[in-house]
């Protein structure tokens, strides 16, 4: 049950996708699914569909829409240094940033508020890879709307960067779940400990951990490091978080 939609923003109309349950009575609690760096592709649609069938009205925004139409980038080739793949990946990543990301999340929230099939006063958000940091930033940017927030194999969430998402911790009202990847330089034990301390000092109800044996990118089924046990654990813990807060 995927529907392609457009979200009006000050930058133009953003591309997004909506998924709804196949059964049960609406309105359903609302959730935002934030993609990983490999961009919009069938694996993201699978995830949107699965979360919807857990009883949620799900919106999946394309965070790279400003780059124009694209095919999913070849991340393996980009990591190997292929010039064409690197250029495509840089174009997509360069089309967004902290401010634009929050513009797009606000557009999602505005859309959800107008949907009679969605209960959107309190919303859940989950993000993957780069989406993890976006989800954390959203929780601090829209504390009156984001009630549950999850990040899986996210990175750079508590760094020295002036735009690091952790700097919004004292605004967060959501219940937070952060599951880092094993042996991930973007979110190592030191950063995990810093984020744990930051959220605790801000009074945030948070669980922050690194999942042993789960490498960066373990949740989407099309990733080379896909870990079925870890992905299923992710689904159990994500749905438990959302159900406990939003249902």
C-alpha positions as CSV (number, residue, x, y, z in Angstrom):
1,X,0.0,0.0,0.0
2,X,2.6,2.6,-1.2
3,X,1.4,6.0,-2.3
4,X,3.8,8.6,-3.9
5,X,3.2,12.1,-2.6
6,X,4.6,15.6,-2.9
7,X,5.4,17.7,0.2
8,X,5.3,21.5,-0.3
9,X,8.4,23.2,1.2
10,X,10.0,26.7,0.7
11,X,12.5,25.0,-1.6
12,X,9.9,23.3,-3.8
13,X,7.9,20.1,-3.7
14,X,9.7,17.3,-1.9
15,X,9.2,13.6,-2.9
16,X,7.9,11.2,-0.3
17,X,6.1,7.9,0.1
18,X,3.2,6.9,2.4
19,X,2.5,3.4,3.6
20,X,-0.6,2.3,5.5
21,X,-1.8,-0.9,7.2
22,X,-3.7,-3.4,5.1
23,X,-6.1,-4.1,8.0
24,X,-7.4,-2.5,11.2
25,X,-9.4,0.7,11.7
26,X,-7.8,4.1,11.2
27,X,-6.7,6.6,12.4
28,X,-3.3,4.9,13.0
29,X,-0.4,6.4,15.0
30,X,2.1,8.1,12.7
31,X,5.8,7.4,12.1
32,X,8.5,9.0,9.9
33,X,11.1,6.6,8.4
34,X,14.3,8.4,7.5
35,X,16.4,6.7,4.8
36,X,20.1,5.8,4.9
37,X,22.8,7.2,2.6
38,X,22.2,4.6,-0.2
39,X,19.0,6.6,-0.8
40,X,15.4,5.7,-1.8
41,X,15.2,2.2,-3.3
42,X,13.2,-1.0,-2.9
43,X,14.8,-1.9,0.4
44,X,13.5,1.3,2.0
45,X,10.0,0.6,0.6
46,X,10.1,-2.9,2.2
47,X,10.9,-1.2,5.5
48,X,8.1,1.3,5.1
49,X,5.7,-1.5,4.3
50,X,6.7,-3.6,7.3
51,X,6.4,-0.7,9.8
52,X,3.0,0.1,8.3
53,X,1.8,-3.5,8.9
54,X,2.8,-3.2,12.5
55,X,-0.1,-0.7,12.7
56,X,1.4,2.7,11.6
57,X,0.7,5.4,9.1
58,X,4.3,5.7,7.7
59,X,5.9,8.5,5.7
60,X,9.2,8.0,4.0
61,X,10.7,11.3,2.7
62,X,13.4,11.4,0.0
63,X,16.1,13.5,1.7
64,X,17.9,13.8,-1.7
65,X,15.0,15.2,-3.7
66,X,16.7,18.5,-4.3
67,X,19.3,16.7,-6.5
68,X,16.6,15.8,-9.0
69,X,15.6,12.3,-10.3
70,X,18.3,9.7,-9.6
71,X,19.0,6.0,-9.5
72,X,20.2,4.6,-6.1
73,X,24.0,5.3,-5.9
74,X,26.5,2.4,-6.1
75,X,27.9,2.7,-2.6
76,X,30.3,-0.2,-3.1
77,X,31.8,1.4,-6.2
78,X,32.0,4.8,-4.4
79,X,33.8,3.3,-1.5
80,X,36.2,1.6,-4.0
81,X,37.0,5.1,-5.4
82,X,35.2,4.8,-8.7
83,X,35.1,8.5,-9.9
84,X,31.6,8.3,-11.4
85,X,30.1,6.6,-8.4
86,X,31.9,9.0,-6.1
87,X,30.6,12.0,-8.0
88,X,27.0,10.7,-7.9
89,X,27.2,10.1,-4.2
90,X,28.7,13.5,-3.5
91,X,25.9,15.2,-5.5
92,X,23.2,13.4,-3.5
93,X,24.8,14.0,-0.1
94,X,25.6,17.6,-1.1
95,X,21.9,18.3,-1.8
96,X,21.0,18.2,1.8
97,X,22.3,19.4,5.2
98,X,21.0,20.0,8.7
99,X,18.8,22.9,7.8
100,X,17.3,21.3,4.7
101,X,16.8,18.1,6.6
102,X,14.6,19.8,9.2
103,X,12.7,21.6,6.5
104,X,11.8,18.2,5.1
105,X,10.9,16.7,8.5
106,X,8.7,19.7,9.1
107,X,7.0,19.1,5.8
108,X,6.3,15.5,6.9
109,X,4.9,16.7,10.2
110,X,2.7,19.3,8.4
111,X,1.4,16.6,6.0
112,X,0.7,14.2,8.8
113,X,-1.3,16.8,10.7
114,X,-3.7,17.1,7.8
115,X,-4.3,13.3,7.4
116,X,-7.6,12.1,9.0
117,X,-6.2,8.5,8.8
118,X,-3.2,9.4,11.0
119,X,-3.0,10.3,14.7
120,X,-0.3,12.9,14.4
121,X,-0.3,14.9,17.6
122,X,2.6,12.7,18.7
123,X,4.8,11.1,16.1
124,X,7.5,8.4,16.1
125,X,10.7,8.8,14.0
126,X,13.3,6.2,13.1
127,X,16.5,6.7,11.0
128,X,19.3,4.6,9.6
129,X,22.9,5.5,8.8
130,X,22.8,9.3,8.1
131,X,19.1,9.1,9.0
132,X,19.9,8.3,12.6
133,X,21.4,11.7,13.1
134,X,18.5,13.3,11.3
135,X,16.1,11.5,13.6
136,X,17.9,12.7,16.7
137,X,18.1,16.3,15.4
138,X,14.4,16.1,14.6
139,X,13.6,15.1,18.2
140,X,15.4,18.2,19.4
141,X,14.0,20.5,16.7
142,X,10.3,19.4,17.1
143,X,10.1,18.3,20.7
144,X,6.3,19.0,20.9
145,X,5.7,16.5,18.1
146,X,8.3,13.8,18.2
147,X,7.4,11.5,21.1
148,X,9.6,8.4,20.2
149,X,12.9,8.4,18.4
150,X,15.1,5.6,17.2
151,X,18.5,5.4,15.4
152,X,20.1,2.3,14.0
153,X,23.7,2.2,12.7
154,X,23.7,6.0,12.8
155,X,26.9,8.0,13.2
156,X,28.3,11.4,14.2
157,X,25.6,12.1,16.7
158,X,27.8,13.5,19.5
159,X,30.8,15.2,18.0
160,X,32.7,18.5,18.1
161,X,30.8,19.8,15.0
162,X,28.7,22.9,15.9
163,X,25.7,21.2,14.2
164,X,26.1,17.9,16.0
165,X,22.6,16.6,16.9
166,X,23.5,16.1,20.5
167,X,23.5,19.9,21.1
168,X,19.7,19.8,21.0
169,X,19.5,17.2,23.8
170,X,18.1,19.6,26.4
171,X,15.1,20.2,24.1
172,X,14.3,16.5,23.5
173,X,11.0,15.2,25.1
174,X,10.9,11.9,23.2
175,X,11.8,8.5,24.5
176,X,15.1,7.6,22.7
177,X,16.6,4.4,21.4
178,X,20.1,4.5,19.8
179,X,21.6,1.2,18.5
180,X,25.1,1.7,17.1
181,X,26.9,-0.6,14.8
182,X,29.8,-2.8,15.9
183,X,33.3,-1.6,14.8
184,X,31.9,1.7,13.4
185,X,34.3,4.6,13.3
186,X,31.3,7.0,13.0
187,X,29.9,5.8,16.3
188,X,32.5,4.2,18.5
189,X,32.4,3.3,22.2
190,X,33.7,6.8,23.2
191,X,31.0,8.5,21.2
192,X,28.4,6.1,22.6
193,X,29.5,7.0,26.1
194,X,29.4,10.7,25.4
195,X,25.9,10.5,23.9
196,X,24.7,8.5,26.9
197,X,26.1,11.1,29.3
198,X,24.7,14.0,27.2
199,X,21.2,12.5,27.1
200,X,21.3,11.6,30.8
201,X,22.4,15.1,31.8
202,X,19.5,16.5,29.8
203,X,17.0,14.2,31.5
204,X,16.1,12.3,28.3
205,X,14.6,8.8,28.7
206,X,17.2,7.1,26.5
207,X,18.8,3.7,25.8
208,X,22.1,4.0,23.9
209,X,24.2,0.9,23.0
210,X,26.3,-0.8,20.4
211,X,25.0,-4.1,19.1
212,X,27.8,-6.6,19.0
213,X,28.2,-8.5,15.7
214,X,26.0,-5.9,13.8
215,X,28.1,-3.9,11.3
216,X,27.2,-0.5,9.8
217,X,24.2,-0.9,7.6
218,X,22.9,-4.2,9.1
219,X,19.1,-3.5,8.9
220,X,18.2,-3.0,5.1
221,X,18.0,-6.4,3.4
222,X,20.0,-5.2,0.3
223,X,23.1,-4.3,2.2
224,X,26.2,-6.6,2.1
225,X,26.4,-6.5,5.9
226,X,22.7,-7.3,6.4
227,X,22.3,-9.3,9.6
228,X,19.0,-11.1,9.8
229,X,19.1,-11.7,13.5
230,X,20.1,-8.1,14.2
231,X,17.5,-6.8,11.7
232,X,14.8,-8.8,13.4
233,X,16.0,-7.6,16.8
234,X,15.7,-4.0,15.4
235,X,12.1,-4.6,14.4
236,X,11.2,-6.0,17.8
237,X,12.8,-3.1,19.7
238,X,11.6,-0.4,17.3
239,X,7.9,-1.6,17.4
240,X,8.1,-2.0,21.1
241,X,9.3,1.6,21.5
242,X,6.7,3.0,19.2
243,X,3.9,0.8,20.6
244,X,4.8,1.8,24.2
245,X,4.7,5.5,23.4
246,X,2.2,6.0,20.6
247,X,-0.4,3.3,21.1
